[in-house]
Amino acid sequence: MYLGKVYVSYKPSVLDPQGTVIQNKLGQLGFADVDSVKQGKYFEIKLKADTKQDAATQLEELTQALLINPNTETYRYDLEEVSA
Amino acid sequence: MYLGKVYVSYKPSVLDPQGTVIQNKLGQLGFADVDSVKQGKYFEIKLKADTKQDAATQLEELTQALLINPNTETYRYDLEEVSA
């Protein structure tokens, strides 16, 4: 069994209105040292696979198939073997 | 300047309907080896601080003040020094 941790964020060229709203709110709350805020999605996915390479391939395929919008989002992931 | 990466997920005891919906959809798409899916939030926060400890304290305070619901969510973070 493998655990994939997928981090999805907007591509640098894409406006992140949610991040801007959060940054403004943090400023109002007194967190004046915040320079920028980006918000994205985070997934923890457990999957069965024979090898780590097989798990990585599955993780990339399912991420591109369902978890991201390839036009506006990019992703990275960590992958580790875990007990069932 | 420091870059904090904050990973927010539901506490284990909290139902994750979004994760269940994604898992079902992945099954329909043929990803039958997926054992579980959890969805959370991911933040990248750049902030000015004199020391790494000061940056960590700020990051924890602003996360608990605005980025998570302490009743249902938990978080972890990575923190690194970056050029401005």
Backbone of each chain as nested JSON, in Angstrom:
{
  "chains": [
    {"id": "A", "residues": [
      {"number": 1, "name": "MET", "atoms": {"N": [0.844, -1.203, 0.0], "CA": [0.0, 0.0, 0.0], "C": [0.878, 1.251, 0.0]}},
      {"number": 2, "name": "TYR", "atoms": {"N": [0.457, 2.216, -0.752], "CA": [1.224, 3.465, -0.854], "C": [0.335, 4.664, -0.504]}},
      {"number": 3, "name": "LEU", "atoms": {"N": [0.961, 5.686, 0.068], "CA": [0.248, 6.924, 0.383], "C": [0.829, 8.05, -0.471]}},
      {"number": 4, "name": "GLY", "atoms": {"N": [-0.019, 8.611, -1.333], "CA": [0.395, 9.753, -2.152], "C": [-0.149, 11.036, -1.544]}},
      {"number": 5, "name": "LYS", "atoms": {"N": [0.719, 12.029, -1.409], "CA": [0.255, 13.343, -0.934], "C": [0.407, 14.308, -2.105]}},
      {"number": 6, "name": "VAL", "atoms": {"N": [-0.713, 14.807, -2.62], "CA": [-0.719, 15.624, -3.835], "C": [-1.012, 17.085, -3.459]}},
      {"number": 7, "name": "TYR", "atoms": {"N": [-0.157, 17.984, -3.934], "CA": [-0.311, 19.419, -3.642], "C": [-0.636, 20.129, -4.951]}},
      {"number": 8, "name": "VAL", "atoms": {"N": [-1.828, 20.71, -5.011], "CA": [-2.278, 21.356, -6.248], "C": [-2.313, 22.866, -6.035]}},
      {"number": 9, "name": "SER", "atoms": {"N": [-1.678, 23.603, -6.93], "CA": [-1.743, 25.075, -6.818], "C": [-1.915, 25.692, -8.2]}},
      {"number": 10, "name": "TYR", "atoms": {"N": [-2.313, 26.952, -8.191], "CA": [-2.499, 27.641, -9.471], "C": [-1.149, 27.837, -10.143]}},
      {"number": 11, "name": "LYS", "atoms": {"N": [-1.161, 27.826, -11.445], "CA": [0.049, 28.178, -12.201], "C": [0.388, 29.642, -11.898]}},
      {"number": 12, "name": "PRO", "atoms": {"N": [1.679, 29.995, -11.901], "CA": [2.08, 31.369, -11.549], "C": [1.335, 32.431, -12.351]}},
      {"number": 13, "name": "SER", "atoms": {"N": [0.982, 32.113, -13.586], "CA": [0.35, 33.12, -14.466], "C": [-1.13, 33.328, -14.136]}},
      {"number": 14, "name": "VAL", "atoms": {"N": [-1.676, 32.474, -13.274], "CA": [-3.12, 32.522, -13.02], "C": [-3.414, 33.333, -11.764]}},
      {"number": 15, "name": "LEU", "atoms": {"N": [-4.375, 34.243, -11.849], "CA": [-4.793, 35.065, -10.712], "C": [-5.359, 34.161, -9.618]}},
      {"number": 16, "name": "ASP", "atoms": {"N": [-5.059, 34.491, -8.353], "CA": [-5.535, 33.677, -7.226], "C": [-6.369, 34.562, -6.306]}},
      {"number": 17, "name": "PRO", "atoms": {"N": [-7.634, 34.823, -6.685], "CA": [-8.462, 35.757, -5.902], "C": [-8.618, 35.324, -4.44]}},
      {"number": 18, "name": "GLN", "atoms": {"N": [-8.744, 33.996, -4.231], "CA": [-8.918, 33.501, -2.854], "C": [-7.69, 33.857, -2.019]}},
      {"number": 19, "name": "GLY", "atoms": {"N": [-6.522, 33.692, -2.61], "CA": [-5.294, 34.026, -1.883], "C": [-5.25, 35.501, -1.524]}},
      {"number": 20, "name": "THR", "atoms": {"N": [-5.718, 36.341, -2.431], "CA": [-5.719, 37.799, -2.207], "C": [-6.679, 38.16, -1.077]}},
      {"number": 21, "name": "VAL", "atoms": {"N": [-7.847, 37.511, -1.09], "CA": [-8.839, 37.771, -0.027], "C": [-8.248, 37.402, 1.326]}},
      {"number": 22, "name": "ILE", "atoms": {"N": [-7.581, 36.263, 1.393], "CA": [-7.004, 35.802, 2.66], "C": [-5.911, 36.773, 3.119]}},
      {"number": 23, "name": "GLN", "atoms": {"N": [-5.086, 37.203, 2.155], "CA": [-4.002, 38.122, 2.535], "C": [-4.578, 39.422, 3.11]}},
      {"number": 24, "name": "ASN", "atoms": {"N": [-5.618, 39.944, 2.483], "CA": [-6.237, 41.178, 2.997], "C": [-6.79, 40.97, 4.401]}},
      {"number": 25, "name": "LYS", "atoms": {"N": [-7.442, 39.823, 4.588], "CA": [-8.052, 39.536, 5.901], "C": [-6.962, 39.396, 6.965]}},
      {"number": 26, "name": "LEU", "atoms": {"N": [-5.86, 38.755, 6.604], "CA": [-4.748, 38.617, 7.558], "C": [-4.202, 40.004, 7.925]}},
      {"number": 27, "name": "GLY", "atoms": {"N": [-4.156, 40.89, 6.936], "CA": [-3.7, 42.253, 7.215], "C": [-4.609, 42.923, 8.226]}},
      {"number": 28, "name": "GLN", "atoms": {"N": [-5.908, 42.743, 8.048], "CA": [-6.878, 43.326, 8.982], "C": [-6.722, 42.736, 10.389]}},
      {"number": 29, "name": "LEU", "atoms": {"N": [-6.298, 41.47, 10.443], "CA": [-6.142, 40.818, 11.749], "C": [-4.795, 41.163, 12.393]}},
      {"number": 30, "name": "GLY", "atoms": {"N": [-4.02, 41.99, 11.67], "CA": [-2.777, 42.448, 12.274], "C": [-1.533, 41.697, 11.824]}},
      {"number": 31, "name": "PHE", "atoms": {"N": [-1.678, 40.762, 10.912], "CA": [-0.514, 40.028, 10.393], "C": [0.068, 40.827, 9.218]}},
      {"number": 32, "name": "ALA", "atoms": {"N": [0.809, 41.881, 9.566], "CA": [1.257, 42.837, 8.544], "C": [2.488, 42.336, 7.778]}},
      {"number": 33, "name": "ASP", "atoms": {"N": [3.153, 41.286, 8.278], "CA": [4.393, 40.833, 7.627], "C": [4.155, 39.818, 6.52]}},
      {"number": 34, "name": "VAL", "atoms": {"N": [2.883, 39.523, 6.243], "CA": [2.576, 38.536, 5.203], "C": [2.797, 39.177, 3.829]}},
      {"number": 35, "name": "ASP", "atoms": {"N": [3.617, 38.574, 3.018], "CA": [3.972, 39.15, 1.719], "C": [3.058, 38.635, 0.602]}},
      {"number": 36, "name": "SER", "atoms": {"N": [2.724, 37.358, 0.658], "CA": [1.794, 36.803, -0.347], "C": [1.161, 35.529, 0.196]}},
      {"number": 37, "name": "VAL", "atoms": {"N": [-0.036, 35.229, -0.317], "CA": [-0.763, 34.02, 0.08], "C": [-1.275, 33.342, -1.184]}},
      {"number": 38, "name": "LYS", "atoms": {"N": [-1.006, 32.046, -1.295], "CA": [-1.597, 31.267, -2.388], "C": [-2.39, 30.125, -1.761]}},
      {"number": 39, "name": "GLN", "atoms": {"N": [-3.597, 29.903, -2.259], "CA": [-4.369, 28.765, -1.74], "C": [-4.509, 27.709, -2.83]}},
      {"number": 40, "name": "GLY", "atoms": {"N": [-4.361, 26.434, -2.414], "CA": [-4.545, 25.339, -3.37], "C": [-5.245, 24.191, -2.686]}},
      {"number": 41, "name": "LYS", "atoms": {"N": [-5.165, 23.012, -3.318], "CA": [-5.827, 21.819, -2.766], "C": [-4.762, 20.802, -2.351]}},
      {"number": 42, "name": "TYR", "atoms": {"N": [-5.157, 19.971, -1.404], "CA": [-4.225, 18.966, -0.863], "C": [-4.976, 17.642, -0.768]}},
      {"number": 43, "name": "PHE", "atoms": {"N": [-4.4, 16.598, -1.323], "CA": [-5.066, 15.286, -1.3], "C": [-4.136, 14.248, -0.666]}},
      {"number": 44, "name": "GLU", "atoms": {"N": [-4.726, 13.377, 0.137], "CA": [-4.003, 12.202, 0.616], "C": [-4.704, 10.991, 0.001]}},
      {"number": 45, "name": "ILE", "atoms": {"N": [-3.972, 10.241, -0.773], "CA": [-4.572, 9.132, -1.522], "C": [-3.822, 7.831, -1.216]}},
      {"number": 46, "name": "LYS", "atoms": {"N": [-4.554, 6.854, -0.658], "CA": [-3.959, 5.541, -0.394], "C": [-4.315, 4.647, -1.569]}},
      {"number": 47, "name": "LEU", "atoms": {"N": [-3.322, 3.95, -2.116], "CA": [-3.631, 3.059, -3.235], "C": [-2.736, 1.818, -3.202]}},
      {"number": 48, "name": "LYS", "atoms": {"N": [-3.277, 0.744, -3.732], "CA": [-2.558, -0.531, -3.808], "C": [-1.743, -0.536, -5.096]}},
      {"number": 49, "name": "ALA", "atoms": {"N": [-0.5, -1.022, -4.972], "CA": [0.34, -1.13, -6.179], "C": [1.449, -2.138, -5.888]}},
      {"number": 50, "name": "ASP", "atoms": {"N": [1.948, -2.766, -6.968], "CA": [3.002, -3.772, -6.781], "C": [4.347, -3.115, -6.489]}},
      {"number": 51, "name": "THR", "atoms": {"N": [4.593, -1.995, -7.167], "CA": [5.88, -1.31, -6.972], "C": [5.638, 0.181, -6.766]}},
      {"number": 52, "name": "LYS", "atoms": {"N": [6.684, 0.882, -6.285], "CA": [6.567, 2.331, -6.089], "C": [6.374, 3.033, -7.432]}},
      {"number": 53, "name": "GLN", "atoms": {"N": [7.038, 2.509, -8.455], "CA": [6.903, 3.087, -9.798], "C": [5.46, 2.956, -10.288]}},
      {"number": 54, "name": "ASP", "atoms": {"N": [4.876, 1.806, -10.034], "CA": [3.483, 1.574, -10.433], "C": [2.56, 2.536, -9.676]}},
      {"number": 55, "name": "ALA", "atoms": {"N": [2.844, 2.727, -8.406], "CA": [2.026, 3.641, -7.587], "C": [2.164, 5.068, -8.114]}},
      {"number": 56, "name": "ALA", "atoms": {"N": [3.385, 5.46, -8.488], "CA": [3.617, 6.816, -9.016], "C": [2.86, 7.017, -10.328]}},
      {"number": 57, "name": "THR", "atoms": {"N": [2.897, 6.011, -11.168], "CA": [2.194, 6.112, -12.459], "C": [0.696, 6.268, -12.231]}},
      {"number": 58, "name": "GLN", "atoms": {"N": [0.153, 5.428, -11.345], "CA": [-1.291, 5.525, -11.05], "C": [-1.632, 6.911, -10.499]}},
      {"number": 59, "name": "LEU", "atoms": {"N": [-0.787, 7.389, -9.57], "CA": [-1.058, 8.676, -8.912], "C": [-1.063, 9.819, -9.924]}},
      {"number": 60, "name": "GLU", "atoms": {"N": [-0.096, 9.783, -10.84], "CA": [-0.039, 10.845, -11.86], "C": [-1.249, 10.777, -12.78]}},
      {"number": 61, "name": "GLU", "atoms": {"N": [-1.627, 9.559, -13.165], "CA": [-2.771, 9.407, -14.079], "C": [-4.065, 9.881, -13.432]}},
      {"number": 62, "name": "LEU", "atoms": {"N": [-4.317, 9.463, -12.183], "CA": [-5.588, 9.844, -11.558], "C": [-5.603, 11.346, -11.216]}},
      {"number": 63, "name": "THR", "atoms": {"N": [-4.41, 11.896, -10.914], "CA": [-4.348, 13.342, -10.631], "C": [-4.706, 14.146, -11.872]}},
      {"number": 64, "name": "GLN", "atoms": {"N": [-4.125, 13.75, -12.99], "CA": [-4.406, 14.489, -14.234], "C": [-5.819, 14.215, -14.743]}},
      {"number": 65, "name": "ALA", "atoms": {"N": [-6.359, 13.023, -14.393], "CA": [-7.709, 12.686, -14.879], "C": [-8.792, 13.426, -14.104]}},
      {"number": 66, "name": "LEU", "atoms": {"N": [-8.542, 13.66, -12.795], "CA": [-9.675, 14.169, -11.985], "C": [-9.326, 15.281, -10.998]}},
      {"number": 67, "name": "LEU", "atoms": {"N": [-8.103, 15.318, -10.507], "CA": [-7.828, 16.207, -9.367], "C": [-7.389, 17.619, -9.766]}},
      {"number": 68, "name": "ILE", "atoms": {"N": [-6.905, 17.785, -10.977], "CA": [-6.472, 19.142, -11.348], "C": [-7.155, 19.607, -12.623]}},
      {"number": 69, "name": "ASN", "atoms": {"N": [-7.155, 20.932, -12.806], "CA": [-7.533, 21.521, -14.091], "C": [-6.208, 21.861, -14.782]}},
      {"number": 70, "name": "PRO", "atoms": {"N": [-5.799, 21.069, -15.759], "CA": [-4.478, 21.249, -16.368], "C": [-4.263, 22.635, -16.991]}},
      {"number": 71, "name": "ASN", "atoms": {"N": [-5.344, 23.333, -17.266], "CA": [-5.193, 24.662, -17.876], "C": [-4.721, 25.691, -16.861]}},
      {"number": 72, "name": "THR", "atoms": {"N": [-5.171, 25.551, -15.618], "CA": [-4.89, 26.606, -14.635], "C": [-4.074, 26.125, -13.437]}},
      {"number": 73, "name": "GLU", "atoms": {"N": [-3.988, 24.809, -13.271], "CA": [-3.339, 24.3, -12.066], "C": [-2.131, 23.429, -12.385]}},
      {"number": 74, "name": "THR", "atoms": {"N": [-1.22, 23.407, -11.42], "CA": [-0.061, 22.532, -11.502], "C": [-0.004, 21.73, -10.199]}},
      {"number": 75, "name": "TYR", "atoms": {"N": [0.799, 20.642, -10.16], "CA": [0.821, 19.843, -8.928], "C": [2.199, 19.234, -8.701]}},
      {"number": 76, "name": "ARG", "atoms": {"N": [2.44, 18.866, -7.463], "CA": [3.603, 18.038, -7.124], "C": [3.119, 17.021, -6.099]}},
      {"number": 77, "name": "TYR", "atoms": {"N": [3.907, 15.981, -5.863], "CA": [3.43, 14.993, -4.9], "C": [4.593, 14.326, -4.166]}},
      {"number": 78, "name": "ASP", "atoms": {"N": [4.263, 13.776, -3.016], "CA": [5.172, 12.905, -2.268], "C": [4.523, 11.522, -2.254]}},
      {"number": 79, "name": "LEU", "atoms": {"N": [5.358, 10.483, -2.242], "CA": [4.823, 9.121, -2.28], "C": [5.615, 8.244, -1.32]}},
      {"number": 80, "name": "GLU", "atoms": {"N": [4.922, 7.54, -0.437], "CA": [5.638, 6.672, 0.499], "C": [4.882, 5.361, 0.678]}},
      {"number": 81, "name": "GLU", "atoms": {"N": [5.637, 4.31, 0.971], "CA": [4.985, 3.027, 1.236], "C": [4.469, 3.037, 2.668]}},
      {"number": 82, "name": "VAL", "atoms": {"N": [3.273, 2.537, 2.883], "CA": [2.684, 2.507, 4.238], "C": [2.098, 1.12, 4.494]}},
      {"number": 83, "name": "SER", "atoms": {"N": [1.901, 0.824, 5.752], "CA": [1.248, -0.46, 6.046], "C": [-0.226, -0.304, 5.644]}},
      {"number": 84, "name": "ALA", "atoms": {"N": [-0.889, -1.408, 5.417], "CA": [-2.256, -1.354, 4.876], "C": [-3.212, -0.569, 5.765]}}
    ]},
    {"id": "B", "residues": [
      {"number": 1, "name": "MET", "atoms": {"N": [13.143, 36.657, 4.293], "CA": [11.795, 36.226, 3.862], "C": [11.664, 34.709, 4.031]}},
      {"number": 2, "name": "TYR", "atoms": {"N": [10.521, 34.275, 4.472], "CA": [10.289, 32.83, 4.689], "C": [9.067, 32.378, 3.891]}},
      {"number": 3, "name": "LEU", "atoms": {"N": [9.1, 31.12, 3.46], "CA": [7.963, 30.521, 2.761], "C": [7.412, 29.392, 3.622]}},
      {"number": 4, "name": "GLY", "atoms": {"N": [6.158, 29.562, 4.049], "CA": [5.483, 28.515, 4.818], "C": [4.538, 27.757, 3.912]}},
      {"number": 5, "name": "LYS", "atoms": {"N": [4.616, 26.416, 3.946], "CA": [3.656, 25.591, 3.196], "C": [2.784, 24.887, 4.221]}},
      {"number": 6, "name": "VAL", "atoms": {"N": [1.489, 25.223, 4.225], "CA": [0.576, 24.727, 5.255], "C": [-0.381, 23.706, 4.622]}},
      {"number": 7, "name": "TYR", "atoms": {"N": [-0.463, 22.533, 5.251], "CA": [-1.322, 21.454, 4.749], "C": [-2.45, 21.243, 5.757]}},
      {"number": 8, "name": "VAL", "atoms": {"N": [-3.675, 21.502, 5.323], "CA": [-4.825, 21.413, 6.226], "C": [-5.677, 20.21, 5.835]}},
      {"number": 9, "name": "SER", "atoms": {"N": [-5.976, 19.349, 6.799], "CA": [-6.864, 18.216, 6.482], "C": [-7.847, 18.001, 7.627]}},
      {"number": 10, "name": "TYR", "atoms": {"N": [-8.885, 17.239, 7.329], "CA": [-9.893, 16.956, 8.355], "C": [-9.271, 16.086, 9.442]}},
      {"number": 11, "name": "LYS", "atoms": {"N": [-9.741, 16.272, 10.662], "CA": [-9.359, 15.358, 11.737], "C": [-9.871, 13.968, 11.378]}},
      {"number": 12, "name": "PRO", "atoms": {"N": [-9.154, 12.897, 11.814], "CA": [-9.566, 11.534, 11.459], "C": [-11.031, 11.231, 11.804]}},
      {"number": 13, "name": "SER", "atoms": {"N": [-11.516, 11.84, 12.865], "CA": [-12.894, 11.522, 13.323], "C": [-13.949, 12.213, 12.471]}},
      {"number": 14, "name": "VAL", "atoms": {"N": [-13.539, 13.111, 11.589], "CA": [-14.51, 13.914, 10.832], "C": [-14.771, 13.286, 9.456]}},
      {"number": 15, "name": "LEU", "atoms": {"N": [-16.033, 13.166, 9.089], "CA": [-16.421, 12.623, 7.787], "C": [-15.904, 13.531, 6.68]}},
      {"number": 16, "name": "ASP", "atoms": {"N": [-15.437, 12.927, 5.583], "CA": [-14.888, 13.706, 4.462], "C": [-15.69, 13.389, 3.2]}},
      {"number": 17, "name": "PRO", "atoms": {"N": [-16.881, 14.003, 3.078], "CA": [-17.755, 13.661, 1.943], "C": [-17.097, 13.914, 0.591]}},
      {"number": 18, "name": "GLN", "atoms": {"N": [-16.323, 15.011, 0.506], "CA": [-15.67, 15.334, -0.77], "C": [-14.702, 14.223, -1.162]}},
      {"number": 19, "name": "GLY", "atoms": {"N": [-13.974, 13.722, -0.172], "CA": [-13.032, 12.64, -0.45], "C": [-13.749, 11.394, -0.947]}},
      {"number": 20, "name": "THR", "atoms": {"N": [-14.904, 11.126, -0.372], "CA": [-15.696, 9.94, -0.771], "C": [-16.202, 10.095, -2.196]}},
      {"number": 21, "name": "VAL", "atoms": {"N": [-16.665, 11.294, -2.524], "CA": [-17.163, 11.554, -3.889], "C": [-16.034, 11.323, -4.897]}},
      {"number": 22, "name": "ILE", "atoms": {"N": [-14.846, 11.829, -4.572], "CA": [-13.698, 11.693, -5.486], "C": [-13.334, 10.22, -5.635]}},
      {"number": 23, "name": "GLN", "atoms": {"N": [-13.332, 9.503, -4.523], "CA": [-12.977, 8.077, -4.6], "C": [-13.958, 7.322, -5.497]}},
      {"number": 24, "name": "ASN", "atoms": {"N": [-15.249, 7.602, -5.346], "CA": [-16.246, 6.924, -6.194], "C": [-16.023, 7.245, -7.668]}},
      {"number": 25, "name": "LYS", "atoms": {"N": [-15.749, 8.514, -7.934], "CA": [-15.54, 8.951, -9.325], "C": [-14.298, 8.275, -9.907]}},
      {"number": 26, "name": "LEU", "atoms": {"N": [-13.248, 8.177, -9.105], "CA": [-12.022, 7.513, -9.582], "C": [-12.318, 6.049, -9.904]}},
      {"number": 27, "name": "GLY", "atoms": {"N": [-13.164, 5.434, -9.089], "CA": [-13.548, 4.041, -9.346], "C": [-14.26, 3.926, -10.685]}},
      {"number": 28, "name": "GLN", "atoms": {"N": [-15.153, 4.871, -10.961], "CA": [-15.872, 4.863, -12.252], "C": [-14.907, 5.075, -13.415]}},
      {"number": 29, "name": "LEU", "atoms": {"N": [-13.819, 5.811, -13.152], "CA": [-12.857, 6.087, -14.225], "C": [-11.862, 4.931, -14.395]}},
      {"number": 30, "name": "GLY", "atoms": {"N": [-12.052, 3.899, -13.556], "CA": [-11.209, 2.715, -13.724], "C": [-10.025, 2.624, -12.77]}},
      {"number": 31, "name": "PHE", "atoms": {"N": [-9.909, 3.566, -11.858], "CA": [-8.819, 3.504, -10.879], "C": [-9.296, 2.675, -9.69]}},
      {"number": 32, "name": "ALA", "atoms": {"N": [-9.244, 1.349, -9.871], "CA": [-9.852, 0.449, -8.886], "C": [-8.943, 0.202, -7.677]}},
      {"number": 33, "name": "ASP", "atoms": {"N": [-7.676, 0.581, -7.771], "CA": [-6.744, 0.28, -6.662], "C": [-6.696, 1.368, -5.601]}},
      {"number": 34, "name": "VAL", "atoms": {"N": [-7.537, 2.385, -5.763], "CA": [-7.55, 3.483, -4.781], "C": [-8.261, 3.017, -3.518]}},
      {"number": 35, "name": "ASP", "atoms": {"N": [-7.58, 3.1, -2.392], "CA": [-8.145, 2.581, -1.142], "C": [-8.885, 3.677, -0.365]}},
      {"number": 36, "name": "SER", "atoms": {"N": [-8.346, 4.89, -0.388], "CA": [-9.045, 6.003, 0.288], "C": [-8.547, 7.334, -0.279]}},
      {"number": 37, "name": "VAL", "atoms": {"N": [-9.408, 8.345, -0.181], "CA": [-9.068, 9.693, -0.662], "C": [-9.476, 10.698, 0.407]}},
      {"number": 38, "name": "LYS", "atoms": {"N": [-8.547, 11.576, 0.769], "CA": [-8.893, 12.675, 1.667], "C": [-8.564, 13.982, 0.957]}},
      {"number": 39, "name": "GLN", "atoms": {"N": [-9.473, 14.951, 0.996], "CA": [-9.168, 16.248, 0.389], "C": [-9.019, 17.298, 1.48]}},
      {"number": 40, "name": "GLY", "atoms": {"N": [-7.992, 18.165, 1.301], "CA": [-7.799, 19.256, 2.266], "C": [-7.391, 20.515, 1.537]}},
      {"number": 41, "name": "LYS", "atoms": {"N": [-6.857, 21.46, 2.28], "CA": [-6.428, 22.74, 1.696], "C": [-4.907, 22.86, 1.8]}},
      {"number": 42, "name": "TYR", "atoms": {"N": [-4.366, 23.646, 0.883], "CA": [-2.899, 23.808, 0.837], "C": [-2.613, 25.299, 0.645]}},
      {"number": 43, "name": "PHE", "atoms": {"N": [-1.767, 25.847, 1.496], "CA": [-1.447, 27.279, 1.414], "C": [0.056, 27.469, 1.269]}},
      {"number": 44, "name": "GLU", "atoms": {"N": [0.425, 28.417, 0.43], "CA": [1.823, 28.858, 0.376], "C": [1.833, 30.314, 0.845]}},
      {"number": 45, "name": "ILE", "atoms": {"N": [2.535, 30.568, 1.928], "CA": [2.499, 31.901, 2.549], "C": [3.93, 32.443, 2.688]}},
      {"number": 46, "name": "LYS", "atoms": {"N": [4.155, 33.564, 2.035], "CA": [5.472, 34.226, 2.165], "C": [5.338, 35.305, 3.224]}},
      {"number": 47, "name": "LEU", "atoms": {"N": [6.276, 35.309, 4.159], "CA": [6.19, 36.346, 5.192], "C": [7.586, 36.776, 5.654]}},
      {"number": 48, "name": "LYS", "atoms": {"N": [7.647, 38.05, 6.06], "CA": [8.896, 38.635, 6.547], "C": [9.036, 38.31, 8.035]}},
      {"number": 49, "name": "ALA", "atoms": {"N": [10.258, 37.925, 8.431], "CA": [10.502, 37.665, 9.859], "C": [12.002, 37.767, 10.116]}},
      {"number": 50, "name": "ASP", "atoms": {"N": [12.367, 38.101, 11.347], "CA": [13.787, 38.243, 11.677], "C": [14.473, 36.893, 11.811]}},
      {"number": 51, "name": "THR", "atoms": {"N": [13.737, 35.927, 12.392], "CA": [14.328, 34.592, 12.585], "C": [13.333, 33.535, 12.126]}},
      {"number": 52, "name": "LYS", "atoms": {"N": [13.85, 32.288, 11.971], "CA": [12.959, 31.197, 11.563], "C": [11.92, 30.919, 12.653]}},
      {"number": 53, "name": "GLN", "atoms": {"N": [12.348, 31.066, 13.894], "CA": [11.43, 30.847, 15.016], "C": [10.301, 31.884, 14.984]}},
      {"number": 54, "name": "ASP", "atoms": {"N": [10.654, 33.111, 14.689], "CA": [9.643, 34.172, 14.596], "C": [8.682, 33.865, 13.452]}},
      {"number": 55, "name": "ALA", "atoms": {"N": [9.209, 33.381, 12.345], "CA": [8.362, 33.043, 11.183], "C": [7.416, 31.899, 11.554]}},
      {"number": 56, "name": "ALA", "atoms": {"N": [7.942, 30.913, 12.282], "CA": [7.107, 29.766, 12.682], "C": [5.978, 30.219, 13.603]}},
      {"number": 57, "name": "THR", "atoms": {"N": [6.311, 31.091, 14.529], "CA": [5.281, 31.585, 15.453], "C": [4.196, 32.34, 14.691]}},
      {"number": 58, "name": "GLN", "atoms": {"N": [4.608, 33.21, 13.783], "CA": [3.621, 33.958, 12.983], "C": [2.743, 32.997, 12.185]}},
      {"number": 59, "name": "LEU", "atoms": {"N": [3.399, 32.0, 11.557], "CA": [2.666, 31.069, 10.69], "C": [1.633, 30.289, 11.494]}},
      {"number": 60, "name": "GLU", "atoms": {"N": [2.019, 29.85, 12.686], "CA": [1.072, 29.101, 13.52], "C": [-0.091, 29.997, 13.954]}},
      {"number": 61, "name": "GLU", "atoms": {"N": [0.227, 31.235, 14.316], "CA": [-0.833, 32.143, 14.779], "C": [-1.813, 32.459, 13.659]}},
      {"number": 62, "name": "LEU", "atoms": {"N": [-1.305, 32.78, 12.476], "CA": [-2.224, 33.173, 11.392], "C": [-3.016, 31.952, 10.886]}},
      {"number": 63, "name": "THR", "atoms": {"N": [-2.383, 30.758, 10.964], "CA": [-3.101, 29.544, 10.539], "C": [-4.276, 29.279, 11.466]}},
      {"number": 64, "name": "GLN", "atoms": {"N": [-4.009, 29.391, 12.758], "CA": [-5.099, 29.126, 13.718], "C": [-6.126, 30.253, 13.727]}},
      {"number": 65, "name": "ALA", "atoms": {"N": [-5.688, 31.456, 13.347], "CA": [-6.621, 32.601, 13.364], "C": [-7.571, 32.564, 12.169]}},
      {"number": 66, "name": "LEU", "atoms": {"N": [-7.08, 32.064, 11.011], "CA": [-7.91, 32.235, 9.801], "C": [-7.978, 31.015, 8.868]}},
      {"number": 67, "name": "LEU", "atoms": {"N": [-6.94, 30.201, 8.861], "CA": [-6.871, 29.201, 7.789], "C": [-7.534, 27.868, 8.141]}},
      {"number": 68, "name": "ILE", "atoms": {"N": [-7.706, 27.576, 9.414], "CA": [-8.339, 26.287, 9.735], "C": [-9.558, 26.49, 10.619]}},
      {"number": 69, "name": "ASN", "atoms": {"N": [-10.409, 25.453, 10.626], "CA": [-11.494, 25.378, 11.608], "C": [-10.991, 24.406, 12.674]}},
      {"number": 70, "name": "PRO", "atoms": {"N": [-10.577, 24.921, 13.835], "CA": [-9.945, 24.06, 14.836], "C": [-10.834, 22.914, 15.324]}},
      {"number": 71, "name": "ASN", "atoms": {"N": [-12.146, 23.038, 15.103], "CA": [-13.037, 21.959, 15.566], "C": [-12.958, 20.731, 14.671]}},
      {"number": 72, "name": "THR", "atoms": {"N": [-12.751, 20.959, 13.369], "CA": [-12.828, 19.829, 12.428], "C": [-11.523, 19.59, 11.67]}},
      {"number": 73, "name": "GLU", "atoms": {"N": [-10.614, 20.565, 11.715], "CA": [-9.414, 20.433, 10.886], "C": [-8.137, 20.426, 11.711]}},
      {"number": 74, "name": "THR", "atoms": {"N": [-7.128, 19.797, 11.155], "CA": [-5.8, 19.799, 11.751], "C": [-4.822, 20.263, 10.662]}},
      {"number": 75, "name": "TYR", "atoms": {"N": [-3.586, 20.625, 11.021], "CA": [-2.648, 21.093, 9.997], "C": [-1.212, 20.727, 10.352]}},
      {"number": 76, "name": "ARG", "atoms": {"N": [-0.375, 20.727, 9.344], "CA": [1.08, 20.64, 9.54], "C": [1.705, 21.611, 8.547]}},
      {"number": 77, "name": "TYR", "atoms": {"N": [2.957, 21.922, 8.75], "CA": [3.545, 22.877, 7.807], "C": [5.044, 22.626, 7.607]}},
      {"number": 78, "name": "ASP", "atoms": {"N": [5.54, 23.125, 6.49], "CA": [6.983, 23.171, 6.231], "C": [7.342, 24.653, 6.166]}},
      {"number": 79, "name": "LEU", "atoms": {"N": [8.58, 24.977, 6.581], "CA": [8.992, 26.388, 6.595], "C": [10.425, 26.48, 6.092]}},
      {"number": 80, "name": "GLU", "atoms": {"N": [10.661, 27.349, 5.116], "CA": [12.028, 27.489, 4.599], "C": [12.319, 28.956, 4.323]}},
      {"number": 81, "name": "GLU", "atoms": {"N": [13.605, 29.308, 4.454], "CA": [13.995, 30.67, 4.127], "C": [14.121, 30.79, 2.614]}},
      {"number": 82, "name": "VAL", "atoms": {"N": [13.634, 31.889, 2.058], "CA": [13.699, 32.091, 0.603], "C": [14.206, 33.501, 0.33]}},
      {"number": 83, "name": "SER", "atoms": {"N": [14.683, 33.689, -0.893], "CA": [15.081, 35.065, -1.245], "C": [13.797, 35.877, -1.394]}},
      {"number": 84, "name": "ALA", "atoms": {"N": [13.905, 37.183, -1.276], "CA": [12.682, 38.029, -1.261], "C": [11.853, 37.858, -2.527]}}
    ]}
  ]
}
